[in-house]
Amino acid sequence: MLILHISDLHCETYMLERLLSTDDAKRADIIAFTGDAECNGETVDLLQSINKPVFFVPGNMDDIAVAKIFDRAGMNIDGKVIRQADYAFVGLGGISFISSLETVKEKLSKEKPGKLIVLSHHPPRNGVTDKARIGVSAGLVELRNFIQEYKPVLHLHGHIHESPSYTFIGDTLVVNPGPLKRGRYAIIDVEARKAYLNTLY
């Protein structure tokens, strides 16, 4: 399974339009969008045009109106556990992170979803994909603890524009594609546990 991972569009929809016309977008099985769309329905319309499953979590810059647009399109998985093929996608958005985290933990306590793929806007604390411009790790300890407890195969996030990269926490591959507003994105081969960071420039 190939995932096209995007984040931090910040309403630069022309970048999304350019990306969706690439071979990378066409060969991807799923699009994972880890927040800060910060735009109206045009973003959703573009994502629907490629006719692939899209999983979205809102970022800290997205308001409730943006989240509802993605809700109506069936893309917003914030606070949800969604099965797709052999995996379960977990959504931890950036609008009400603690609430989403508690909701997801409650759902996971009631079922055994198997192999998890986590989408969050904020990064887990790790010192690589969460390194802010001033050199401080800005990731959340709560997300690192979640990884250590539930051991997802993959954790996708955005938020930290200056650190497009990937790393491992235990056996969990953690990927920050960088901001799509600057042409950055990632392709993840889930079975091979490999991430490829790319740019439109």
C-alpha positions as CSV (number, residue, x, y, z in Angstrom):
1,M,0.0,0.0,0.0
2,L,1.3,3.4,-1.0
3,I,0.2,6.5,0.9
4,L,0.6,10.0,-0.4
5,H,1.1,12.1,2.7
6,I,0.4,15.8,2.7
7,S,0.2,18.5,5.4
8,D,0.1,22.2,6.0
9,L,-1.4,23.4,2.7
10,H,-2.5,26.7,4.3
11,C,-4.9,27.4,1.5
12,E,-2.3,27.3,-1.3
13,T,-4.6,25.2,-3.3
14,Y,-2.6,25.6,-6.5
15,M,0.1,23.4,-4.9
16,L,-2.5,20.6,-4.3
17,E,-3.7,20.9,-7.8
18,R,-0.1,20.5,-9.1
19,L,0.6,17.6,-6.8
20,L,-2.6,15.7,-7.8
21,S,-1.5,15.7,-11.5
22,T,1.9,14.0,-10.7
23,D,2.7,10.3,-11.1
24,D,3.2,10.0,-7.4
25,A,-0.4,11.0,-6.7
26,K,-1.7,8.8,-9.4
27,R,0.1,5.7,-8.1
28,A,-0.8,6.2,-4.5
29,D,-3.6,4.1,-3.0
30,I,-4.6,6.5,-0.2
31,I,-4.1,10.2,0.5
32,A,-3.4,11.1,4.1
33,F,-3.8,14.8,4.9
34,T,-2.5,15.8,8.4
35,G,-4.1,19.2,8.8
36,D,-3.9,22.9,8.3
37,A,-5.9,22.9,5.1
38,E,-7.1,26.3,6.2
39,C,-9.3,26.7,3.3
40,N,-12.9,26.2,2.0
41,G,-14.5,23.5,-0.1
42,E,-12.1,24.0,-3.1
43,T,-9.6,21.7,-1.3
44,V,-12.2,19.0,-0.9
45,D,-13.3,19.3,-4.5
46,L,-9.7,18.8,-5.7
47,L,-9.2,15.8,-3.4
48,Q,-12.5,14.2,-4.6
49,S,-11.4,14.6,-8.2
50,I,-8.6,12.0,-7.9
51,N,-11.1,9.3,-6.8
52,K,-9.1,7.7,-4.0
53,P,-9.7,7.3,-0.3
54,V,-8.7,10.5,1.6
55,F,-8.1,10.5,5.4
56,F,-7.9,14.0,6.9
57,V,-7.4,15.3,10.4
58,P,-7.7,19.1,11.1
59,G,-4.7,21.1,12.2
60,N,-4.4,23.8,14.8
61,M,-5.0,26.5,12.2
62,D,-8.2,24.8,10.9
63,D,-11.5,26.0,12.4
64,I,-14.7,24.0,12.9
65,A,-16.1,25.2,9.6
66,V,-13.1,23.5,7.7
67,A,-13.5,20.4,9.8
68,K,-17.2,20.2,8.9
69,I,-16.5,20.6,5.1
70,F,-14.2,17.5,5.4
71,D,-16.8,15.8,7.6
72,R,-19.5,16.2,4.9
73,A,-17.1,14.7,2.3
74,G,-16.5,11.7,4.5
75,M,-12.8,12.5,4.8
76,N,-12.4,13.7,8.4
77,I,-11.3,10.9,10.7
78,D,-10.5,13.0,13.8
79,G,-11.4,11.0,16.9
80,K,-12.2,7.9,14.7
81,V,-10.7,4.5,14.0
82,I,-11.4,3.6,10.3
83,R,-10.6,0.2,8.8
84,Q,-9.0,0.2,5.4
85,A,-7.6,-3.1,3.9
86,D,-5.4,-4.7,6.6
87,Y,-5.0,-1.5,8.6
88,A,-6.9,0.7,10.9
89,F,-6.4,4.5,10.5
90,V,-6.6,6.5,13.7
91,G,-7.3,10.2,13.6
92,L,-5.9,12.7,16.3
93,G,-6.7,16.2,15.1
94,G,-5.3,19.5,16.2
95,I,-8.4,21.4,17.1
96,S,-9.3,19.5,20.3
97,F,-6.3,17.1,20.6
98,I,-6.9,15.8,24.2
99,S,-10.6,15.1,23.5
100,S,-9.7,13.3,20.3
101,L,-7.0,11.3,22.1
102,E,-9.4,10.2,24.9
103,T,-12.1,9.2,22.3
104,V,-9.7,7.1,20.3
105,K,-8.3,5.4,23.4
106,E,-11.8,4.5,24.5
107,K,-12.6,3.0,21.0
108,L,-9.3,1.1,21.0
109,S,-10.1,-0.4,24.4
110,K,-13.3,-1.9,23.0
111,E,-11.9,-3.5,19.9
112,K,-8.7,-5.1,18.5
113,P,-8.2,-3.2,15.2
114,G,-4.9,-4.9,14.3
115,K,-2.2,-2.9,12.6
116,L,-2.6,0.9,13.2
117,I,-1.7,3.9,11.1
118,V,-2.0,7.1,13.1
119,L,-2.7,10.6,11.6
120,S,-2.1,13.5,13.8
121,H,-1.4,17.2,13.1
122,H,1.0,17.6,16.0
123,P,4.2,15.4,16.1
124,P,5.1,13.0,18.8
125,R,8.2,14.0,20.8
126,N,11.2,12.5,19.0
127,G,14.0,15.1,18.3
128,V,13.9,14.6,14.6
129,T,10.6,15.3,12.9
130,D,9.5,17.7,15.6
131,K,12.5,20.0,15.7
132,A,11.4,23.6,15.7
133,R,13.5,26.4,14.1
134,I,15.1,27.3,17.5
135,G,16.3,23.6,17.8
136,V,13.8,22.6,20.5
137,S,11.8,19.4,20.2
138,A,8.2,20.6,19.9
139,G,6.5,17.2,19.8
140,L,3.9,16.0,22.3
141,V,4.8,13.6,25.0
142,E,1.2,12.3,24.9
143,L,1.7,11.2,21.3
144,R,5.0,9.5,22.1
145,N,3.3,7.7,24.9
146,F,0.5,6.7,22.6
147,I,3.0,5.2,20.2
148,Q,4.8,3.3,22.9
149,E,1.5,1.9,24.2
150,Y,-0.3,1.0,20.9
151,K,2.8,0.4,18.7
152,P,1.3,1.6,15.3
153,V,3.2,0.7,12.2
154,L,3.1,4.3,11.0
155,H,2.6,7.7,12.5
156,L,2.0,10.6,10.0
157,H,2.0,14.2,11.2
158,G,2.7,17.8,10.1
159,H,2.8,21.1,11.9
160,I,6.6,21.6,12.1
161,H,7.3,23.2,8.7
162,E,11.1,23.3,9.1
163,S,11.7,19.6,9.8
164,P,10.5,17.4,6.8
165,S,12.1,14.1,7.8
166,Y,11.3,10.7,9.1
167,T,12.5,8.6,12.1
168,F,11.5,5.6,14.1
169,I,10.1,5.4,17.6
170,G,10.6,1.7,18.4
171,D,9.2,-0.1,15.3
172,T,6.9,2.9,14.4
173,L,7.9,4.8,11.3
174,V,7.2,8.6,12.0
175,V,6.9,10.9,9.0
176,N,6.7,14.7,8.6
177,P,6.4,15.5,4.9
178,G,6.9,19.2,5.4
179,P,4.4,21.9,4.2
180,L,2.6,21.4,0.9
181,K,2.4,25.2,0.7
182,R,6.1,25.0,-0.1
183,G,5.7,22.0,-2.4
184,R,6.7,19.3,0.0
185,Y,5.1,15.9,0.4
186,A,5.9,12.2,1.1
187,I,5.2,8.8,-0.4
188,I,5.2,6.0,2.1
189,D,5.4,2.3,1.2
190,V,3.7,0.9,4.2
191,E,4.6,-2.8,3.8
192,A,8.3,-1.9,3.1
193,R,8.3,0.6,6.0
194,K,10.0,3.2,3.8
195,A,9.3,6.9,3.4
196,Y,10.3,9.0,0.4
197,L,10.3,12.8,0.9
198,N,9.7,14.8,-2.3
199,T,9.1,18.3,-3.5
200,L,7.3,19.9,-6.4
201,Y,10.2,22.2,-7.1
